[in-house]
């Protein structure tokens, strides 16, 4: 299980990334035809935390199940499949 201190540090990191994305003017969705299940900001935050934790996409998706406060902060109603994260990472520079 995850300690509360670690979750709050991930939440702080997520908030900092959100501030940077807002200032940079990054759109939430890159296409008007997006299905809008997950936005680009959520993907960027999850990829940054995944890199910090040094986990594979599959292991990170499993770990994310136990991290409810972070899911609530990001307003994720369901956990993205690990291939969703892989595909997003392949699309961005």
Secondary structure by P-SEA (a helix, b strand, c coil): cccaaaaaaaaaaaaaaaaaaaaacccccccccccccccaaaaaaaaaaaaaacccaaaaaaaacccaaaaaaacccccccaaaaaaaaaacc
